[in-house]
């Protein structure tokens, strides 16, 4: 997963809006320059972030791919960024921020099972591989990270290195080395590679025993095409290194060429043994192992075989929105696609073969939180859900943007409202001072009971808070509503025993405030969206119960629940007439004749389908029961001693 630690904008912005169109959650374009939004930065400032303030919260992970895409789309190449791995970001020196720093965490090497003894022996030694990148705009850095992920398929343990600050004396220590570099200007090295290049030329370290291959990115419109990569290829060979695969030259459309290089270079360099010797006789077996097509994959006791679904012929109804023309519409496309393909696979095929202007957010194939869309009324992650789960043969697949968010273009929505509400809610850990162990920064490190930990984990076991946020029907009526995605994070933090007392109280006040949990009239609208919706609905109902108990059932919400409970307990009936009187009071009843409850009943907005005047008659002519009350209003409650979820039944009906 791409995680951006920092992003900043250099001078000479031409305010073309490209970055904001791609990632409005991070970039905003003013009259004179693009800026980094305050909500996504730890310093809370709105400017070009030339000081290199870090990304706040999970922003760098949530929008990492989009930031790289925006940097690539910038016509003047002034968007710079720093990457981090899954661990902590690299320390930043006092010098100007470097373009990218990414290190893939060390993982255990795969063990070949079912292969030849020679292959098993090869996997028993050192499997480290160094992937160095020289990058000016981030393209080479992104390819280096992708290469590292693919390297693990061949039992390699990759580490990605930024050339900036890399020690040239350590080059000889990396027996397997891949270099991915772009070319800058008229055949020059990228800025982050220049110092290392000069040092290698000056020091001329011996690279005997090093196996290498180069992937060079360039532009055929320049005379010095891919010169930086060619220079590295030449100097590595001159210093005694062994080239395991010829250099790959990539034009500006580098994806296909890079893919060809990776498919050949990775299995070849994976055949280099612990001593640095290339065991080329194992190449075919290594390719089979890396592709997952070997016999051992299918014969393992606990390894599931690939599941392939039959091809489905469907009609695709695809929502489109053009922001420049402020025009919306639907494309209807007949297509055939394997049932096991994901919705994202279908969208990619449409983009490549039908309409290249189709805009949507791509995921990583494992359920990216921001890849959400609505398909046939369900909110799903496009890179996770399969076509066969949504439509049958000959059916219609209706794809549209997530509800509850502004649409930027086609299927891309603006998540900034979620991030703004989340940042304002402050769901991060704030512990009180207490005895015990402390972290290096002085924060207290506590423990909790296993049962409590399991409860907290189950409560927040959702694939995407952004997706959860879109499950509410309330945003159409309350644009300031915090939303279930934000409220669930606040609630789970408020009951976390590690949270300080002041934070717990602050979070509960926020949950119960205007535009908080009381704005959600009925959480069944969230629960209908499957397991994630049910998980959140259950947790948020618990939050409502806690708020009611903490306020001793005061306020209109508390009175509704209290009198509902008393009515059921005393009579076994659901008597809403009693509720009207007790909650609204005589003055409230009179003031609501022409608005609120009374007006809705007069106009016929009742849930019973009965003549509205009958309900009004019972409301205005005490005692309850004068006039005929429809059965759905004064009706028997089954097992009334086990009234479940009072809040969900009665809250905010009026």
HUCOR-V77677 format. One record per residue. N is the residue number from 1. RES is the residue in one letter. SS is DSSP state (alpha for helix, beta for strand, coil for the rest). PSI is psi in degrees with one decimal (999 if undefined). D_CENTER is the distance of its C-alpha to the mean C-alpha in Angstrom with 2 decimals. Layout:
N,RES,SS,PSI,D_CENTER + N,RES,SS,PSI,D_CENTER
//
This chain:
1,X,coil,133.3,9.95 + 2,X,coil,123.4,10.81 + 3,X,beta,119.1,10.93 + 4,X,beta,118.9,13.03 + 5,X,beta,-39.8,15.49 + 6,X,beta,151.2,17.43 + 7,X,beta,139.5,17.98 + 8,X,beta,167.9,21.32 + 9,X,beta,124.2,23.58 + 10,X,coil,179.8,27.09 + 11,X,coil,172.5,30.12 + 12,X,coil,32.1,31.35 + 13,X,coil,137.4,28.44 + 14,X,coil,10.9,29.78 + 15,X,coil,55.2,27.46 + 16,X,coil,-8.0,26.53 + 17,X,coil,1.7,23.29 + 18,X,alpha,-45.2,21.45 + 19,X,alpha,-41.2,18.76 + 20,X,alpha,-35.9,18.35 + 21,X,alpha,-37.8,18.26 + 22,X,alpha,-42.3,15.35 + 23,X,coil,73.7,13.26 + 24,X,coil,-12.2,15.01 + 25,X,coil,-19.0,12.45 + 26,X,coil,-39.6,14.11 + 27,X,beta,145.1,17.42 + 28,X,beta,135.9,20.36 + 29,X,beta,124.4,23.67 + 30,X,coil,-168.2,26.93 + 31,X,coil,-29.6,30.46 + 32,X,coil,-20.2,30.88 + 33,X,coil,161.5,27.60 + 34,X,beta,150.7,23.83 + 35,X,beta,161.4,22.35 + 36,X,beta,125.2,19.30 + 37,X,coil,144.9,18.40 + 38,X,alpha,-32.9,19.69 + 39,X,alpha,-20.2,16.81 + 40,X,alpha,9.4,14.55 + 41,X,beta,147.1,17.52 + 42,X,coil,-23.5,19.31 + 43,X,coil,-7.9,22.63 + 44,X,coil,22.3,21.80 + 45,X,coil,155.8,23.73 + 46,X,coil,96.8,23.45 + 47,X,beta,-160.9,24.85 + 48,X,coil,-3.8,24.30 + 49,X,coil,42.1,23.35 + 50,X,coil,-16.1,26.14 + 51,X,coil,-11.0,26.51 + 52,X,coil,38.4,23.19 + 53,X,coil,142.3,21.56 + 54,X,beta,159.3,18.42 + 55,X,beta,143.6,14.93 + 56,X,coil,149.0,14.56 + 57,X,coil,-133.7,12.40 + 58,X,coil,16.2,8.87 + 59,X,alpha,-43.0,9.00 + 60,X,alpha,-31.1,9.99 + 61,X,alpha,-41.1,7.14 + 62,X,alpha,-36.7,4.42 + 63,X,coil,18.5,7.24 + 64,X,alpha,-49.6,9.29 + 65,X,alpha,-38.5,9.97 + 66,X,alpha,-35.7,10.85 + 67,X,alpha,-42.6,13.07 + 68,X,alpha,-38.0,14.81 + 69,X,alpha,-39.5,15.36 + 70,X,alpha,-40.1,16.83 + 71,X,alpha,-39.3,19.00 + 72,X,alpha,-34.5,20.25 + 73,X,alpha,-14.4,21.12 + 74,X,coil,119.0,23.05 + 75,X,coil,-23.1,26.68 + 76,X,coil,4.4,28.19 + 77,X,coil,52.9,25.66 + 78,X,coil,-0.7,25.45 + 79,X,beta,117.8,21.71 + 80,X,beta,155.5,21.48 + 81,X,beta,163.6,18.85 + 82,X,beta,128.0,18.83 + 83,X,beta,159.3,16.50 + 84,X,beta,159.3,16.26 + 85,X,coil,-161.5,15.87 + 86,X,coil,-14.8,14.37 + 87,X,coil,-154.5,17.31 + 88,X,coil,153.3,18.72 + 89,X,coil,153.9,19.04 + 90,X,coil,148.9,22.43 + 91,X,coil,141.5,25.07 + 92,X,coil,128.9,25.82 + 93,X,coil,177.2,29.51 + 94,X,coil,-10.6,31.55 + 95,X,coil,174.4,31.64 + 96,X,coil,148.3,29.45 + 97,X,coil,140.6,25.78 + 98,X,coil,166.3,25.41 + 99,X,coil,-45.5,23.19 + 100,X,coil,139.2,20.99 + 101,X,coil,119.7,21.13 + 102,X,coil,128.6,19.24 + 103,X,coil,121.1,20.53 + 104,X,coil,127.2,19.29 + 105,X,coil,145.9,20.27 + 106,X,coil,133.0,23.40 + 107,X,coil,153.9,23.17 + 108,X,coil,138.8,26.17 + 109,X,coil,144.2,27.80 + 110,X,coil,151.3,27.91 + 111,X,coil,122.7,31.30 + 112,X,coil,125.2,32.95 + 113,X,coil,135.0,34.52 + 114,X,coil,-6.3,37.01 + 115,X,coil,-175.1,37.57 + 116,X,coil,163.8,40.78 + 117,X,alpha,-35.9,42.11 + 118,X,alpha,-40.4,41.70 + 119,X,alpha,-40.7,37.97 + 120,X,alpha,-37.3,37.61 + 121,X,alpha,-38.2,39.63 + 122,X,alpha,-38.6,37.44 + 123,X,alpha,-9.9,34.36 + 124,X,coil,-13.5,36.35 + 125,X,coil,-161.0,36.52 + 126,X,coil,126.9,34.33 + 127,X,coil,22.8,31.27 + 128,X,beta,149.6,29.75 + 129,X,beta,135.8,28.87 + 130,X,beta,131.3,28.27 + 131,X,beta,106.9,26.17 + 132,X,beta,140.9,27.22 + 133,X,beta,142.5,25.86 + 134,X,beta,115.9,27.61 + 135,X,coil,136.5,25.41 + 136,X,coil,-39.1,26.25 + 137,X,coil,-0.3,23.26 + 138,X,coil,-9.2,20.53 + 139,X,alpha,-49.7,21.19 + 140,X,alpha,-36.3,23.02 + 141,X,alpha,-42.3,20.54 + 142,X,alpha,-40.0,17.74 + 143,X,alpha,-35.1,20.28 + 144,X,alpha,-40.7,21.32 + 145,X,alpha,-40.7,17.95 + 146,X,alpha,-39.5,17.83 + 147,X,alpha,-39.6,21.43 + 148,X,alpha,-40.3,20.82 + 149,X,alpha,-40.7,18.49 + 150,X,alpha,-28.7,21.24 + 151,X,alpha,-30.7,23.93 + 152,X,alpha,-22.3,23.08 + 153,X,alpha,-21.9,24.19 + 154,X,alpha,20.9,27.65 + 155,X,coil,18.1,27.88 + 156,X,coil,154.6,27.33 + 157,X,beta,96.6,25.78 + 158,X,beta,150.1,24.25 + 159,X,beta,126.4,23.99 + 160,X,beta,129.6,22.83 + 161,X,beta,131.4,25.18 + 162,X,beta,131.7,25.33 + 163,X,coil,-26.2,28.99 + 164,X,coil,120.7,29.36 + 165,X,coil,1.0,31.12 + 166,X,coil,135.1,31.51 + 167,X,coil,115.8,34.94 + 168,X,alpha,-25.2,37.07 + 169,X,alpha,-19.6,39.22 + 170,X,alpha,-2.8,36.41 + 171,X,alpha,-38.4,35.99 + 172,X,alpha,-16.7,38.70 + 173,X,alpha,-14.0,36.90 + 174,X,coil,96.9,34.17 + 175,X,coil,-23.6,36.03 + 176,X,beta,121.2,33.16 + 177,X,beta,130.0,31.70 + 178,X,beta,137.8,29.64 + 179,X,beta,127.8,29.53 + 180,X,beta,117.6,27.28 + 181,X,beta,145.2,28.54 + 182,X,beta,173.9,28.79 + 183,X,beta,135.9,32.07 + 184,X,beta,136.4,32.54 + 185,X,coil,-137.5,35.33 + 186,X,coil,69.4,38.51 + 187,X,coil,18.6,37.70 + 188,X,beta,161.9,36.58 + 189,X,beta,148.3,34.15 + 190,X,coil,156.7,30.75 + 191,X,alpha,-40.4,31.08 + 192,X,alpha,-9.3,29.24 + 193,X,alpha,-11.3,31.55 + 194,X,alpha,-45.1,34.87 + 195,X,alpha,-45.2,35.89 + 196,X,alpha,-40.7,35.31 + 197,X,alpha,-46.2,37.14 + 198,X,alpha,-39.1,40.10 + 199,X,alpha,-42.2,40.25 + 200,X,alpha,-40.3,40.34 + 201,X,alpha,-34.5,43.05 + 202,X,alpha,-45.0,45.03 + 203,X,alpha,-25.6,44.75 + 204,X,coil,60.2,44.74 + 205,X,coil,146.3,43.38 + 206,X,coil,130.0,44.42 + 207,X,coil,25.9,41.65 + 208,X,coil,136.0,43.85 + 209,X,coil,-1.9,42.02 + 210,X,coil,130.1,38.66 + 211,X,beta,136.3,37.17 + 212,X,beta,165.3,34.94 + 213,X,beta,152.8,33.56 + 214,X,beta,138.1,32.31 + 215,X,beta,117.5,29.86 + 216,X,beta,134.5,30.86 + 217,X,beta,132.2,29.15 + 218,X,coil,-161.6,31.56 + 219,X,coil,118.0,32.93 + 220,X,coil,-11.4,36.10 + 221,X,coil,-10.3,37.27 + 222,X,coil,149.8,38.16 + 223,X,coil,-42.4,41.26 + 224,X,coil,70.0,39.67 + 225,X,coil,121.2,37.06 + 226,X,coil,32.1,34.71 + 227,X,alpha,-36.7,37.32 + 228,X,alpha,-44.7,35.09 + 229,X,alpha,-40.0,34.09 + 230,X,alpha,-37.3,37.71 + 231,X,alpha,-44.5,38.89 + 232,X,alpha,-39.4,36.72 + 233,X,alpha,-42.0,37.86 + 234,X,alpha,-42.8,41.44 + 235,X,alpha,-34.5,41.46 + 236,X,alpha,-42.7,39.80 + 237,X,alpha,-40.4,42.51 + 238,X,alpha,-24.4,45.23 + 239,X,coil,8.1,44.26 + 240,X,coil,2.6,44.69 + 241,X,coil,156.7,41.24 + 242,X,beta,124.4,41.06 + 243,X,beta,115.8,39.05 + 244,X,coil,-18.4,37.54 + 245,X,coil,139.5,36.27 + 246,X,coil,152.8,37.34 + 247,X,coil,141.2,35.30 + 248,X,beta,122.1,32.87 + 249,X,beta,126.2,33.20 + 250,X,beta,132.7,30.29 + 251,X,coil,-170.9,30.71 + 252,X,coil,-31.4,28.17 + 253,X,coil,82.8,26.59 + 254,X,coil,-10.4,25.90 + 255,X,alpha,-48.1,23.40 + 256,X,alpha,-45.6,26.19 + 257,X,alpha,-41.9,28.56 + 258,X,alpha,-41.8,26.07 + 259,X,alpha,-38.4,25.25 + 260,X,alpha,-41.3,28.98 + 261,X,alpha,-46.0,29.51 + 262,X,alpha,-41.3,26.84 + 263,X,alpha,-26.5,28.30 + 264,X,alpha,-41.1,31.72 + 265,X,alpha,-39.1,31.35 + 266,X,alpha,-51.1,29.04 + 267,X,alpha,-31.3,31.33 + 268,X,alpha,-48.0,34.33 + 269,X,alpha,-22.5,33.27 + 270,X,alpha,-17.9,32.13 + 271,X,coil,2.2,35.82 + 272,X,beta,124.4,36.94 + 273,X,coil,-174.9,38.33 + 274,X,coil,-27.5,38.56 + 275,X,coil,-3.8,41.59 + 276,X,coil,9.5,40.02 + 277,X,coil,132.4,41.95 + 278,X,beta,119.1,40.44 + 279,X,coil,75.7,41.07 + 280,X,alpha,-22.6,40.93 + 281,X,alpha,-17.4,42.60 + 282,X,alpha,5.1,39.36 + 283,X,alpha,-48.5,37.29 + 284,X,alpha,-41.5,37.40 + 285,X,alpha,-36.2,36.56 + 286,X,alpha,-41.4,33.67 + 287,X,alpha,-41.6,32.24 + 288,X,alpha,-41.4,32.62 + 289,X,alpha,-46.1,30.92 + 290,X,alpha,-31.1,27.94 + 291,X,alpha,-11.4,27.50 + 292,X,coil,14.0,27.58 + 293,X,coil,4.2,30.66 + 294,X,coil,161.9,33.10 + 295,X,alpha,-30.6,35.24 + 296,X,alpha,-24.7,33.82 + 297,X,alpha,-41.2,30.43 + 298,X,alpha,-21.2,32.14 + 299,X,alpha,-5.1,34.73 + 300,X,coil,142.9,32.75 + 301,X,coil,-32.8,33.38 + 302,X,coil,14.7,29.76 + 303,X,coil,113.8,28.05 + 304,X,coil,143.2,27.10 + 305,X,coil,154.2,28.34 + 306,X,coil,137.3,26.12 + 307,X,coil,114.8,25.88 + 308,X,coil,129.6,26.84 + 309,X,coil,153.0,27.22 + 310,X,coil,155.7,29.89 + 311,X,beta,137.8,29.33 + 312,X,beta,134.5,28.85 + 313,X,beta,115.7,30.50 + 314,X,beta,167.4,28.60 + 315,X,beta,123.1,28.58 + 316,X,beta,124.0,25.35 + 317,X,beta,110.3,25.22 + 318,X,beta,122.5,22.62 + 319,X,beta,138.0,21.94 + 320,X,beta,144.0,22.57 + 321,X,beta,126.0,22.65 + 322,X,beta,111.7,24.34 + 323,X,coil,-33.4,23.92 + 324,X,coil,-35.6,27.08 + 325,X,coil,-6.3,29.20 + 326,X,coil,44.4,27.39 + 327,X,beta,136.4,27.98 + 328,X,beta,159.8,26.18 + 329,X,beta,-175.5,27.21 + 330,X,beta,134.7,26.54 + 331,X,beta,135.5,27.04 + 332,X,beta,121.4,28.68 + 333,X,beta,129.5,28.53 + 334,X,beta,129.9,30.24 + 335,X,beta,160.5,28.59 + 336,X,beta,132.1,28.81 + 337,X,beta,146.0,25.94 + 338,X,beta,139.8,25.71 + 339,X,coil,-27.4,24.54 + 340,X,coil,-5.5,22.30 + 341,X,coil,149.4,20.34 + 342,X,beta,166.6,16.86 + 343,X,alpha,-36.2,16.41 + 344,X,alpha,-39.0,14.61 + 345,X,alpha,-41.7,17.78 + 346,X,alpha,-44.3,19.86 + 347,X,alpha,-39.0,18.22 + 348,X,alpha,-41.8,18.62 + 349,X,alpha,-41.4,22.21 + 350,X,alpha,-42.5,22.90 + 351,X,alpha,-40.0,21.70 + 352,X,alpha,-38.2,23.86 + 353,X,alpha,-19.0,26.87 + 354,X,coil,-55.7,27.19 + 355,X,coil,105.9,25.55 + 356,X,coil,-11.3,23.91 + 357,X,coil,-5.3,22.98 + 358,X,coil,128.7,20.43 + 359,X,coil,128.1,17.16 + 360,X,coil,162.8,13.76 + 361,X,coil,128.0,10.28 + 362,X,coil,147.9,10.27 + 363,X,coil,-169.5,8.01 + 364,X,coil,8.0,9.38 + 365,X,coil,-4.3,11.37 + 366,X,coil,13.8,10.07 + 367,X,coil,64.6,7.66 + 368,X,coil,132.2,4.35 + 369,X,coil,-27.9,2.66 + 370,X,coil,10.7,4.16 + 371,X,coil,18.9,6.91 + 372,X,beta,143.0,8.80 + 373,X,beta,172.1,12.54 + 374,X,beta,125.8,15.79 + 375,X,beta,118.9,18.17 + 376,X,coil,42.8,21.65 + 377,X,coil,-5.6,20.79 + 378,X,beta,141.1,17.89 + 379,X,beta,123.9,14.29 + 380,X,beta,165.2,12.38 + 381,X,beta,121.1,9.52 + 382,X,coil,-31.3,11.54 + 383,X,coil,4.9,11.05 + 384,X,coil,-41.3,12.06 + 385,X,coil,140.4,14.86 + 386,X,beta,153.1,18.25 + 387,X,alpha,-41.4,20.79 + 388,X,alpha,-19.1,23.43 + 389,X,alpha,-9.9,21.54 + 390,X,coil,-26.0,21.69 + 391,X,coil,151.1,25.02 + 392,X,coil,172.7,28.42 + 393,X,coil,130.1,30.85 + 394,X,coil,1.3,32.02 + 395,X,coil,179.5,29.46 + 396,X,beta,130.6,27.46 + 397,X,beta,107.7,23.71 + 398,X,beta,115.5,22.70 + 399,X,beta,128.2,19.33 + 400,X,beta,168.7,18.36 + 401,X,coil,163.7,15.59 + 402,X,coil,137.5,13.86 + 403,X,coil,159.7,16.58 + 404,X,coil,-3.8,16.64 + 405,X,coil,147.8,15.12 + 406,X,coil,142.2,17.34 + 407,X,beta,130.2,17.26 + 408,X,beta,-52.5,17.34 + 409,X,beta,131.4,18.48 + 410,X,coil,-111.1,18.70 + 411,X,coil,4.5,15.39 + 412,X,beta,124.9,13.34 + 413,X,beta,162.9,13.00 + 414,X,coil,112.1,13.07 + 415,X,coil,5.2,10.54 + 416,X,alpha,-30.9,13.04 + 417,X,alpha,-39.2,14.92 + 418,X,alpha,-46.0,12.25 + 419,X,alpha,-36.2,11.91 + 420,X,alpha,-46.5,15.70 + 421,X,alpha,-39.7,16.40 + 422,X,alpha,-44.1,14.27 + 423,X,alpha,-40.7,16.08 + 424,X,alpha,-30.2,19.33 + 425,X,alpha,-16.4,18.95 + 426,X,coil,60.8,18.88 + 427,X,coil,3.3,17.35 + 428,X,coil,160.5,17.70 + 429,X,coil,128.7,20.62 + 430,X,coil,98.5,24.07 + 431,X,coil,148.4,26.79 + 432,X,coil,151.8,30.50 + 433,X,coil,137.4,32.95 + 434,X,coil,165.6,34.47 + 435,X,coil,150.7,36.41 + 436,X,coil,-167.9,34.75 + 437,X,coil,154.9,32.80 + 438,X,beta,151.4,30.87 + 439,X,coil,172.8,28.13 + 440,X,coil,-30.6,29.18 + 441,X,coil,3.9,28.11 + 442,X,coil,-11.3,30.35 + 443,X,coil,144.1,27.85 + 444,X,beta,142.5,29.12 + 445,X,coil,112.4,27.78 + 446,X,coil,-178.7,28.51 + 447,X,coil,169.1,28.36 + 448,X,coil,163.3,28.07 + 449,X,coil,149.6,29.58 + 450,X,alpha,-39.6,27.97 + 451,X,alpha,-39.1,28.11 + 452,X,alpha,-43.5,26.34 + 453,X,alpha,-41.9,23.54 + 454,X,alpha,-38.4,23.25 + 455,X,alpha,-45.7,23.24 + 456,X,alpha,-40.8,20.46 + 457,X,alpha,-45.2,18.32 + 458,X,alpha,-35.0,19.18 + 459,X,alpha,-32.2,18.55 + 460,X,coil,19.9,14.88 + 461,X,coil,69.9,14.25 + 462,X,coil,149.2,11.58 + 463,X,coil,-25.5,8.69 + 464,X,coil,120.4,6.52 + 465,X,alpha,-32.8,8.35 + 466,X,alpha,-39.6,7.58 + 467,X,alpha,-42.5,9.13 + 468,X,alpha,-38.4,11.75 + 469,X,alpha,-35.2,12.65 + 470,X,coil,-5.2,13.74 + 471,X,coil,-10.5,16.02 + 472,X,coil,142.2,18.62 + 473,X,coil,0.1,21.68 + 474,X,alpha,-25.8,22.64 + 475,X,alpha,-28.6,20.90 + 476,X,alpha,-20.8,23.58 + 477,X,coil,-16.7,26.20 + 478,X,coil,92.2,24.71 + 479,X,coil,-16.5,22.43 + 480,X,coil,2.6,22.46 + 481,X,coil,134.9,21.24 + 482,X,coil,-37.0,18.75 + 483,X,coil,150.2,16.97 + 484,X,alpha,-31.6,16.32 + 485,X,alpha,-41.2,12.75 + 486,X,alpha,-44.3,14.45 + 487,X,alpha,-36.4,17.69 + 488,X,alpha,-40.6,16.47 + 489,X,alpha,-41.3,15.15 + 490,X,alpha,-43.3,18.50 + 491,X,alpha,-45.6,20.54 + 492,X,alpha,-36.2,19.34 + 493,X,alpha,-33.0,20.00 + 494,X,alpha,-26.2,23.32 + 495,X,coil,5.3,24.66 + 496,X,coil,121.2,23.54 + 497,X,coil,-15.6,26.97 + 498,X,coil,-16.1,25.75 + 499,X,coil,145.1,25.13 + 500,X,coil,157.6,28.17 + 501,X,alpha,-40.7,30.42 + 502,X,alpha,-40.5,29.99 + 503,X,alpha,-41.3,26.19 + 504,X,alpha,-45.1,26.55 + 505,X,alpha,-39.9,29.03 + 506,X,alpha,-41.3,27.01 + 507,X,alpha,-40.6,23.95 + 508,X,alpha,-39.2,26.29 + 509,X,alpha,-40.7,27.95 + 510,X,alpha,-42.1,24.70 + 511,X,alpha,-39.9,23.75 + 512,X,coil,3.2,27.28 + 513,X,coil,176.3,27.68 + 514,X,coil,138.6,27.94 + 515,X,coil,13.2,24.75 + 516,X,coil,-140.6,23.63 + 517,X,alpha,-22.4,23.85 + 518,X,alpha,-13.9,27.20 + 519,X,alpha,-20.2,25.78 + 520,X,coil,101.4,24.28 + 521,X,coil,-38.2,27.53 + 522,X,coil,113.3,26.65 + 523,X,coil,-4.0,23.67 + 524,X,alpha,-23.2,24.67 + 525,X,alpha,-27.7,22.70 + 526,X,alpha,-40.9,19.54 + 527,X,alpha,-23.4,21.12 + 528,X,coil,-9.0,21.91 + 529,X,coil,32.0,18.37 + 530,X,coil,-161.5,18.82 + 531,X,alpha,-40.6,18.20 + 532,X,alpha,-42.4,15.11 + 533,X,alpha,-40.7,17.15 + 534,X,alpha,-39.0,20.21 + 535,X,alpha,-47.1,18.70 + 536,X,alpha,-41.5,17.65 + 537,X,alpha,-43.7,20.95 + 538,X,alpha,-43.3,23.02 + 539,X,alpha,-41.4,21.62 + 540,X,alpha,-29.2,22.04 + 541,X,alpha,-36.5,25.52 + 542,X,alpha,-36.2,26.35 + 543,X,alpha,-41.3,25.37 + 544,X,alpha,-43.6,27.79 + 545,X,alpha,-40.8,30.48 + 546,X,alpha,-42.2,30.20 + 547,X,alpha,-39.5,30.53 + 548,X,alpha,-45.1,33.55 + 549,X,alpha,-38.5,35.24 + 550,X,alpha,-25.8,34.68 + 551,X,coil,7.3,36.37 + 552,X,coil,38.7,39.07 + 553,X,coil,34.5,38.23 + 554,X,coil,168.5,39.25 + 555,X,alpha,166.3,38.07 + 556,X,alpha,-37.6,37.75 + 557,X,alpha,-44.6,34.88 + 558,X,alpha,-40.4,36.84 + 559,X,alpha,-37.8,40.07 + 560,X,alpha,-47.7,38.60 + 561,X,alpha,-42.7,37.55 + 562,X,alpha,-48.1,40.79 + 563,X,alpha,-27.9,43.12 + 564,X,alpha,-48.4,41.25 + 565,X,alpha,-43.2,41.75 + 566,X,alpha,-41.8,45.39 + 567,X,alpha,-44.2,46.14 + 568,X,alpha,-42.9,44.88 + 569,X,alpha,-41.7,46.64 + 570,X,alpha,-39.7,49.95 + 571,X,alpha,-16.2,50.33 + 572,X,coil,5.9,47.81 + 573,X,beta,155.4,46.91 + 574,X,beta,106.3,44.01 + 575,X,beta,93.5,46.04 + 576,X,alpha,-19.9,44.02 + 577,X,alpha,-41.8,47.20 + 578,X,alpha,-40.0,47.36 + 579,X,alpha,-44.8,43.87 + 580,X,alpha,-47.0,44.72 + 581,X,alpha,-48.2,47.70 + 582,X,alpha,-36.5,46.29 + 583,X,alpha,-45.2,43.06 + 584,X,alpha,-33.5,44.43 + 585,X,alpha,169.1,48.04 + 586,X,alpha,-44.3,51.07 + 587,X,alpha,-40.7,50.09 + 588,X,alpha,-37.2,46.58 + 589,X,alpha,-45.1,48.05 + 590,X,alpha,-39.5,50.34 + 591,X,alpha,-15.8,47.68 + 592,X,coil,15.7,45.46 + 593,X,coil,-40.9,48.17 + 594,X,coil,5.1,46.86 + 595,X,coil,176.6,43.19 + 596,X,alpha,-137.4,40.78 + 597,X,alpha,-54.2,41.98 + 598,X,alpha,-42.7,45.43 + 599,X,alpha,-41.3,44.50 + 600,X,alpha,-36.5,41.89 + 601,X,alpha,-39.5,44.47 + 602,X,alpha,-38.9,47.19 + 603,X,coil,-2.2,45.06 + 604,X,coil,10.6,44.30 + 605,X,coil,67.5,40.69 + 606,X,coil,157.4,41.31 + 607,X,coil,-6.6,39.50 + 608,X,coil,-23.8,42.83 + 609,X,coil,-3.1,44.17 + 610,X,coil,162.8,47.50 + 611,X,coil,126.4,49.52 + 612,X,alpha,-25.8,47.82 + 613,X,alpha,-28.8,51.22 + 614,X,alpha,-41.9,51.73 + 615,X,alpha,-39.4,48.74 + 616,X,alpha,-37.8,49.91 + 617,X,alpha,-43.6,53.40 + 618,X,alpha,-31.5,52.24 + 619,X,alpha,-40.1,50.19 + 620,X,alpha,-14.8,53.07 + 621,X,coil,86.3,56.00 + 622,X,coil,160.2,55.85 + 623,X,coil,174.5,56.14 + 624,X,coil,139.1,53.27 + 625,X,coil,-18.3,54.52 + 626,X,coil,127.3,56.98 + 627,X,coil,163.7,56.21 + 628,X,coil,121.3,54.30 + 629,X,coil,126.0,50.75 + 630,X,coil,147.0,48.52 + 631,X,coil,-30.7,47.67 + 632,X,coil,-13.3,43.94 + 633,X,coil,-54.0,44.60 + 634,X,beta,88.4,47.23 + 635,X,beta,157.4,46.48 + 636,X,beta,144.2,46.71 + 637,X,coil,120.7,43.72 + 638,X,coil,132.5,43.43 + 639,X,coil,54.6,43.43 + 640,X,alpha,-16.6,43.30 + 641,X,alpha,-8.7,43.66 + 642,X,alpha,45.5,40.16 + 643,X,coil,120.6,38.45 + 644,X,coil,138.2,34.73 + 645,X,coil,54.3,32.04 + 646,X,alpha,-41.0,34.53 + 647,X,alpha,-44.4,31.96 + 648,X,alpha,-27.0,29.96 + 649,X,alpha,-33.9,33.32 + 650,X,alpha,-22.7,34.83 + 651,X,coil,127.8,32.49 + 652,X,coil,30.1,32.75 + 653,X,coil,-28.9,34.70 + 654,X,coil,999,36.97
//
